[in-house]
Amino acid sequence: MKRFHVNVRVKNLEESAAFYTALFAAAPTVLKPDYAKWMLEDPRINFAISLGSETTGIEHLGIQAESEAKLAEVYAHLKNAEGAIREEGKCTCCYARSEKSWITDPQGVEWEAFYTFGESTVYGEGAAECCPQNADAV
């Protein structure tokens, strides 16, 4: 099974977390000073908000696989999309340990395909910190 992922950049995390908590009628499953995430079953989505960029709005979209086998299926679909794939591999991002790759759609929206296999105490590690807004730092 897979889960749709949306990450939105916000100006005020506390205000936005309160809004989405009311909208989803659920508390965040992860809440940090710069990040919040809701793992919802209805609708089945991994919805996250985060600080850290001058721009707000949709940061990126994605497909979260629930196993390495499902991630291989999603990767095959990325290759069929005929875009430049940026393979990130194993990384730490959004307080989680994941394996991921990125592709940009024709409108310039970043999409990630990933499988999360653990938690982390830090938002990100490495030059790009696994997020598209930091890709220029690589």
N, CA and C atoms as a LAMMPS dump frame, in Angstrom:
ITEM: TIMESTEP
0
ITEM: NUMBER OF ATOMS
414
ITEM: BOX BOUNDS ff ff ff
-5.0000000000000000e+02 5.0000000000000000e+02
-5.0000000000000000e+02 5.0000000000000000e+02
-5.0000000000000000e+02 5.0000000000000000e+02
ITEM: ATOMS id mol type element x y z
1 1 1 N 0.84 -1.172 0
2 1 2 C 0 0 0
3 1 3 C 0.891 1.244 0
4 2 1 N 0.35 2.319 -0.52
5 2 2 C 1.074 3.578 -0.586
6 2 3 C 0.218 4.685 0.026
7 3 1 N 0.854 5.8 0.332
8 3 2 C 0.179 6.934 0.944
9 3 3 C 0.603 8.195 0.211
10 4 1 N -0.337 9.065 -0.114
11 4 2 C -0.036 10.346 -0.745
12 4 3 C 0.629 11.255 0.287
13 5 1 N 1.617 12.036 -0.15
14 5 2 C 2.355 12.927 0.75
15 5 3 C 2.295 14.36 0.23
16 6 1 N 2.037 15.288 1.129
17 6 2 C 2.038 16.72 0.818
18 6 3 C 2.832 17.422 1.913
19 7 1 N 3.746 18.303 1.524
20 7 2 C 4.465 19.138 2.483
21 7 3 C 4.226 20.59 2.094
22 8 1 N 3.71 21.373 3.035
23 8 2 C 3.398 22.787 2.8
24 8 3 C 4.305 23.644 3.676
25 9 1 N 4.941 24.645 3.086
26 9 2 C 5.746 25.614 3.84
27 9 3 C 4.812 26.659 4.438
28 10 1 N 5.01 26.97 5.714
29 10 2 C 4.139 27.906 6.414
30 10 3 C 4.963 29.01 7.067
31 11 1 N 4.317 30.141 7.345
32 11 2 C 4.985 31.256 8.021
33 11 3 C 4.976 31.081 9.531
34 12 1 N 3.864 30.562 10.082
35 12 2 C 3.699 30.425 11.525
36 12 3 C 3.263 28.988 11.815
37 13 1 N 4.181 28.191 12.356
38 13 2 C 3.887 26.779 12.564
39 13 3 C 2.771 26.571 13.59
40 14 1 N 2.791 27.293 14.685
41 14 2 C 1.781 27.117 15.728
42 14 3 C 0.375 27.408 15.196
43 15 1 N 0.237 28.518 14.489
44 15 2 C -1.056 28.891 13.916
45 15 3 C -1.511 27.863 12.877
46 16 1 N -0.594 27.439 12.008
47 16 2 C -0.941 26.468 10.974
48 16 3 C -1.246 25.101 11.569
49 17 1 N -0.493 24.694 12.589
50 17 2 C -0.764 23.405 13.24
51 17 3 C -2.157 23.407 13.861
52 18 1 N -2.548 24.508 14.473
53 18 2 C -3.898 24.602 15.046
54 18 3 C -4.964 24.505 13.956
55 19 1 N -4.718 25.175 12.824
56 19 2 C -5.669 25.132 11.708
57 19 3 C -5.844 23.699 11.198
58 20 1 N -4.73 23.022 10.895
59 20 2 C -4.822 21.677 10.328
60 20 3 C -5.311 20.649 11.354
61 21 1 N -5.013 20.855 12.627
62 21 2 C -5.548 19.975 13.665
63 21 3 C -7.073 20.061 13.678
64 22 1 N -7.607 21.266 13.554
65 22 2 C -9.064 21.439 13.494
66 22 3 C -9.624 20.868 12.195
67 23 1 N -8.964 21.147 11.066
68 23 2 C -9.438 20.671 9.769
69 23 3 C -9.494 19.142 9.708
70 24 1 N -8.436 18.488 10.217
71 24 2 C -8.371 17.032 10.163
72 24 3 C -9.02 16.354 11.37
73 25 1 N -9.404 17.144 12.38
74 25 2 C -9.964 16.602 13.633
75 25 3 C -9.009 15.574 14.245
76 26 1 N -7.718 15.894 14.182
77 26 2 C -6.694 14.99 14.7
78 26 3 C -5.446 15.792 15.05
79 27 1 N -4.796 15.401 16.123
80 27 2 C -3.54 16.031 16.525
81 27 3 C -2.411 15.509 15.627
82 28 1 N -1.345 16.291 15.467
83 28 2 C -0.209 15.818 14.678
84 28 3 C 0.412 14.565 15.297
85 29 1 N 0.924 13.676 14.458
86 29 2 C 1.64 12.509 14.959
87 29 3 C 3.096 12.862 15.272
88 30 1 N 3.597 13.923 14.647
89 30 2 C 4.923 14.475 14.944
90 30 3 C 4.75 15.974 15.085
91 31 1 N 5.265 16.54 16.173
92 31 2 C 5.205 17.989 16.377
93 31 3 C 6.541 18.461 16.934
94 32 1 N 7.242 19.266 16.147
95 32 2 C 8.535 19.837 16.508
96 32 3 C 8.415 21.352 16.375
97 33 1 N 9.381 22.128 16.844
98 33 2 C 9.298 23.589 16.727
99 33 3 C 9.234 24.095 15.281
100 34 1 N 9.754 23.298 14.321
101 34 2 C 9.795 23.733 12.925
102 34 3 C 9.063 22.795 11.97
103 35 1 N 8.297 21.837 12.506
104 35 2 C 7.723 20.786 11.66
105 35 3 C 6.554 20.108 12.372
106 36 1 N 5.529 19.785 11.609
107 36 2 C 4.414 18.976 12.126
108 36 3 C 3.954 18.043 11.024
109 37 1 N 3.5 16.837 11.429
110 37 2 C 3.051 15.858 10.44
111 37 3 C 1.821 15.124 10.965
112 38 1 N 0.872 14.918 10.064
113 38 2 C -0.332 14.136 10.351
114 38 3 C -0.303 12.913 9.447
115 39 1 N -0.341 11.72 10.02
116 39 2 C -0.446 10.476 9.25
117 39 3 C -1.905 10.05 9.337
118 40 1 N -2.681 10.458 8.345
119 40 2 C -4.128 10.25 8.371
120 40 3 C -4.518 8.997 7.596
121 41 1 N -5.551 8.341 8.061
122 41 2 C -6.08 7.163 7.367
123 41 3 C -7.276 7.525 6.493
124 42 1 N -7.963 8.618 6.818
125 42 2 C -9.154 9.012 6.057
126 42 3 C -9.186 10.529 5.934
127 43 1 N -8.671 11.094 4.858
128 43 2 C -8.079 10.441 3.693
129 43 3 C -6.686 9.91 4.02
130 44 1 N -6.253 8.894 3.291
131 44 2 C -4.949 8.267 3.528
132 44 3 C -3.851 9.183 2.976
133 45 1 N -3.251 9.968 3.878
134 45 2 C -2.265 10.973 3.46
135 45 3 C -1.243 11.199 4.563
136 46 1 N -0.029 11.509 4.157
137 46 2 C 1.034 11.976 5.038
138 46 3 C 1.112 13.477 4.751
139 47 1 N 0.52 14.289 5.609
140 47 2 C 0.452 15.738 5.409
141 47 3 C 1.393 16.407 6.397
142 48 1 N 2.333 17.211 5.887
143 48 2 C 3.324 17.85 6.745
144 48 3 C 3.382 19.347 6.469
145 49 1 N 3.718 20.107 7.512
146 49 2 C 3.99 21.535 7.373
147 49 3 C 5.357 21.796 7.99
148 50 1 N 6.065 22.789 7.451
149 50 2 C 7.396 23.066 7.962
150 50 3 C 7.789 24.515 7.736
151 51 1 N 8.715 24.961 8.567
152 51 2 C 9.308 26.288 8.442
153 51 3 C 10.617 26.153 7.677
154 52 1 N 11.273 27.274 7.379
155 52 2 C 12.622 27.2 6.85
156 52 3 C 12.841 27.773 5.474
157 53 1 N 11.838 28.365 4.885
158 53 2 C 12.004 28.931 3.559
159 53 3 C 11.305 30.284 3.524
160 54 1 N 11.789 31.168 2.677
161 54 2 C 11.16 32.483 2.536
162 54 3 C 9.816 32.381 1.844
163 55 1 N 9.641 31.344 1.021
164 55 2 C 8.384 31.17 0.303
165 55 3 C 7.481 30.215 1.073
166 56 1 N 6.18 30.41 0.9
167 56 2 C 5.214 29.526 1.535
168 56 3 C 4.382 28.849 0.452
169 57 1 N 3.625 27.874 0.841
170 57 2 C 2.799 27.126 -0.098
171 57 3 C 3.307 25.713 -0.245
172 58 1 N 2.908 25.05 -1.309
173 58 2 C 3.3 23.654 -1.488
174 58 3 C 4.804 23.566 -1.657
175 59 1 N 5.428 22.839 -0.771
176 59 2 C 6.879 22.589 -0.803
177 59 3 C 7.156 21.473 -1.808
178 60 1 N 6.475 20.341 -1.621
179 60 2 C 6.603 19.224 -2.548
180 60 3 C 5.468 18.243 -2.309
181 61 1 N 5.289 17.337 -3.274
182 61 2 C 4.311 16.26 -3.183
183 61 3 C 5.085 14.953 -3.226
184 62 1 N 4.422 13.87 -2.895
185 62 2 C 5.141 12.615 -2.948
186 62 3 C 4.256 11.402 -2.784
187 63 1 N 4.918 10.258 -2.897
188 63 2 C 4.279 8.968 -2.674
189 63 3 C 5.143 8.216 -1.675
190 64 1 N 4.54 7.881 -0.54
191 64 2 C 5.234 7.152 0.513
192 64 3 C 4.892 5.671 0.399
193 65 1 N 5.91 4.846 0.206
194 65 2 C 5.728 3.398 0.131
195 65 3 C 5.817 2.812 1.533
196 66 1 N 5.113 1.727 1.757
197 66 2 C 5.116 1.107 3.079
198 66 3 C 6.067 -0.077 3.186
199 67 1 N 6.837 -0.336 2.126
200 67 2 C 7.845 -1.392 2.156
201 67 3 C 8.875 -1.105 1.068
202 68 1 N 10.008 -1.784 1.161
203 68 2 C 11.027 -1.625 0.122
204 68 3 C 10.513 -2.142 -1.219
205 69 1 N 9.707 -3.203 -1.185
206 69 2 C 9.154 -3.754 -2.43
207 69 3 C 8.222 -2.746 -3.094
208 70 1 N 7.374 -2.085 -2.299
209 70 2 C 6.47 -1.077 -2.864
210 70 3 C 7.263 0.122 -3.378
211 71 1 N 8.368 0.468 -2.694
212 71 2 C 9.206 1.572 -3.164
213 71 3 C 9.79 1.239 -4.531
214 72 1 N 10.189 -0.002 -4.747
215 72 2 C 10.714 -0.405 -6.054
216 72 3 C 9.651 -0.204 -7.136
217 73 1 N 8.383 -0.468 -6.822
218 73 2 C 7.298 -0.244 -7.777
219 73 3 C 7.165 1.245 -8.105
220 74 1 N 7.226 2.072 -7.069
221 74 2 C 7.101 3.515 -7.278
222 74 3 C 8.285 4.027 -8.1
223 75 1 N 9.496 3.54 -7.811
224 75 2 C 10.674 3.938 -8.586
225 75 3 C 10.496 3.585 -10.062
226 76 1 N 9.905 2.425 -10.346
227 76 2 C 9.66 2.034 -11.737
228 76 3 C 8.725 3.031 -12.415
229 77 1 N 7.731 3.521 -11.69
230 77 2 C 6.817 4.527 -12.245
231 77 3 C 7.549 5.842 -12.497
232 78 1 N 8.477 6.21 -11.608
233 78 2 C 9.269 7.431 -11.823
234 78 3 C 10.023 7.338 -13.147
235 79 1 N 10.625 6.192 -13.397
236 79 2 C 11.395 6.022 -14.639
237 79 3 C 10.495 6.149 -15.858
238 80 1 N 9.253 5.675 -15.749
239 80 2 C 8.305 5.793 -16.859
240 80 3 C 7.854 7.231 -17.086
241 81 1 N 7.989 8.09 -16.077
242 81 2 C 7.574 9.489 -16.203
243 81 3 C 8.539 10.303 -17.053
244 82 1 N 9.678 9.751 -17.392
245 82 2 C 10.646 10.361 -18.296
246 82 3 C 11.14 11.734 -17.861
247 83 1 N 11.398 11.879 -16.582
248 83 2 C 12.006 13.097 -16.068
249 83 3 C 13.367 12.775 -15.475
250 84 1 N 14.134 13.803 -15.15
251 84 2 C 15.436 13.597 -14.512
252 84 3 C 15.201 13.2 -13.059
253 85 1 N 15.689 12.043 -12.682
254 85 2 C 15.513 11.53 -11.324
255 85 3 C 16.763 11.846 -10.512
256 86 1 N 16.549 12.41 -9.329
257 86 2 C 17.654 12.669 -8.399
258 86 3 C 17.549 11.623 -7.298
259 87 1 N 18.45 10.646 -7.345
260 87 2 C 18.44 9.574 -6.355
261 87 3 C 19.145 10.039 -5.1
262 88 1 N 18.399 10.079 -4.015
263 88 2 C 18.942 10.536 -2.744
264 88 3 C 19.485 9.36 -1.939
265 89 1 N 18.862 8.192 -2.085
266 89 2 C 19.284 7.03 -1.31
267 89 3 C 18.84 7.153 0.138
268 90 1 N 19.585 6.516 1.011
269 90 2 C 19.258 6.576 2.437
270 90 3 C 19.647 7.947 2.982
271 91 1 N 18.747 8.553 3.744
272 91 2 C 19.009 9.891 4.275
273 91 3 C 18.171 10.122 5.529
274 92 1 N 18.462 11.225 6.194
275 92 2 C 17.669 11.671 7.336
276 92 3 C 16.979 12.951 6.922
277 93 1 N 15.661 12.973 7.011
278 93 2 C 14.874 14.123 6.588
279 93 3 C 13.556 14.147 7.359
280 94 1 N 13.124 15.322 7.749
281 94 2 C 11.828 15.487 8.408
282 94 3 C 11.696 14.594 9.632
283 95 1 N 12.768 14.526 10.416
284 95 2 C 12.794 13.743 11.647
285 95 3 C 12.576 12.258 11.401
286 96 1 N 12.972 11.772 10.215
287 96 2 C 12.803 10.364 9.871
288 96 3 C 14.002 9.876 9.056
289 97 1 N 14.248 8.571 9.135
290 97 2 C 15.266 7.928 8.307
291 97 3 C 14.538 7.276 7.151
292 98 1 N 14.956 7.611 5.941
293 98 2 C 14.233 7.175 4.749
294 98 3 C 15.188 6.821 3.627
295 99 1 N 14.629 6.199 2.618
296 99 2 C 15.276 6.008 1.326
297 99 3 C 14.401 6.747 0.344
298 100 1 N 14.986 7.594 -0.523
299 100 2 C 14.139 8.383 -1.414
300 100 3 C 14.838 8.815 -2.682
301 101 1 N 14.003 9.159 -3.642
302 101 2 C 14.427 9.777 -4.898
303 101 3 C 13.439 10.881 -5.229
304 102 1 N 13.871 11.799 -6.096
305 102 2 C 13.06 12.964 -6.473
306 102 3 C 12.918 13.047 -7.985
307 103 1 N 11.814 13.632 -8.43
308 103 2 C 11.602 13.948 -9.836
309 103 3 C 10.795 15.245 -9.888
310 104 1 N 10.986 16.046 -10.923
311 104 2 C 10.248 17.299 -11.086
312 104 3 C 9.249 17.136 -12.213
313 105 1 N 7.983 17.528 -11.945
314 105 2 C 6.961 17.39 -12.992
315 105 3 C 7.089 18.529 -14.002
316 106 1 N 6.351 18.481 -15.12
317 106 2 C 6.484 19.511 -16.154
318 106 3 C 6.177 20.931 -15.678
319 107 1 N 5.449 21.089 -14.569
320 107 2 C 5.149 22.422 -14.042
321 107 3 C 6.208 22.91 -13.059
322 108 1 N 7.19 22.056 -12.749
323 108 2 C 8.241 22.427 -11.813
324 108 3 C 7.973 22.007 -10.379
325 109 1 N 6.929 21.203 -10.144
326 109 2 C 6.622 20.727 -8.795
327 109 3 C 7.506 19.523 -8.489
328 110 1 N 8.185 19.576 -7.342
329 110 2 C 9.031 18.471 -6.907
330 110 3 C 8.166 17.349 -6.337
331 111 1 N 8.47 16.117 -6.729
332 111 2 C 7.814 14.917 -6.216
333 111 3 C 8.878 14.027 -5.611
334 112 1 N 8.583 13.462 -4.447
335 112 2 C 9.496 12.494 -3.861
336 112 3 C 8.816 11.134 -3.775
337 113 1 N 9.606 10.102 -3.945
338 113 2 C 9.164 8.73 -3.73
339 113 3 C 10.031 8.213 -2.598
340 114 1 N 9.408 7.708 -1.516
341 114 2 C 10.207 7.341 -0.357
342 114 3 C 9.6 6.237 0.475
343 115 1 N 10.484 5.6 1.249
344 115 2 C 10.119 4.588 2.232
345 115 3 C 10.789 4.999 3.528
346 116 1 N 10.019 5.137 4.596
347 116 2 C 10.55 5.527 5.899
348 116 3 C 10.736 4.281 6.751
349 117 1 N 11.95 4.147 7.322
350 117 2 C 12.256 2.953 8.11
351 117 3 C 12.704 3.273 9.529
352 118 1 N 12.616 4.532 9.949
353 118 2 C 12.994 4.87 11.317
354 118 3 C 12.793 6.337 11.616
355 119 1 N 12.952 6.676 12.879
356 119 2 C 12.817 8.058 13.335
357 119 3 C 14.194 8.671 13.532
358 120 1 N 14.22 10.017 13.649
359 120 2 C 15.454 10.751 13.902
360 120 3 C 15.156 11.9 14.86
361 121 1 N 16.169 12.348 15.556
362 121 2 C 16.001 13.492 16.458
363 121 3 C 16.329 14.809 15.773
364 122 1 N 16.787 14.759 14.516
365 122 2 C 17.119 15.972 13.769
366 122 3 C 16.257 16.062 12.518
367 123 1 N 16.04 17.304 12.048
368 123 2 C 15.224 17.507 10.842
369 123 3 C 15.876 16.878 9.627
370 124 1 N 17.168 17.149 9.421
371 124 2 C 17.852 16.599 8.252
372 124 3 C 19.343 16.573 8.462
373 125 1 N 20.009 15.751 7.658
374 125 2 C 21.458 15.655 7.69
375 125 3 C 21.977 15.65 6.264
376 126 1 N 23.175 16.144 6.072
377 126 2 C 23.771 16.151 4.74
378 126 3 C 23.614 17.501 4.086
379 127 1 N 24.277 17.677 2.947
380 127 2 C 24.307 18.97 2.265
381 127 3 C 22.924 19.432 1.841
382 128 1 N 22.132 18.54 1.268
383 128 2 C 20.81 18.945 0.782
384 128 3 C 19.728 18.761 1.833
385 129 1 N 20.036 18.05 2.911
386 129 2 C 19.066 17.756 3.965
387 129 3 C 17.789 17.154 3.406
388 130 1 N 17.892 16.476 2.281
389 130 2 C 16.796 15.694 1.679
390 130 3 C 15.575 16.515 1.285
391 131 1 N 15.68 17.789 1.131
392 131 2 C 14.513 18.591 0.741
393 131 3 C 14.841 19.408 -0.501
394 132 1 N 13.878 19.558 -1.421
395 132 2 C 14.172 20.226 -2.689
396 132 3 C 14.616 21.678 -2.547
397 133 1 N 14.136 22.419 -1.543
398 133 2 C 14.534 23.816 -1.426
399 133 3 C 16.008 23.936 -1.076
400 134 1 N 16.622 22.84 -0.598
401 134 2 C 18.034 22.844 -0.262
402 134 3 C 18.897 22.203 -1.334
403 135 1 N 18.302 21.775 -2.446
404 135 2 C 19.029 21.065 -3.494
405 135 3 C 20.161 21.903 -4.078
406 136 1 N 19.999 23.22 -4.127
407 136 2 C 21.031 24.087 -4.672
408 136 3 C 22.279 24.101 -3.793
409 137 1 N 22.129 23.671 -2.532
410 137 2 C 23.253 23.662 -1.613
411 137 3 C 24.224 22.525 -1.917
412 138 1 N 23.779 21.547 -2.718
413 138 2 C 24.628 20.391 -3.007
414 138 3 C 25.733 20.786 -3.967
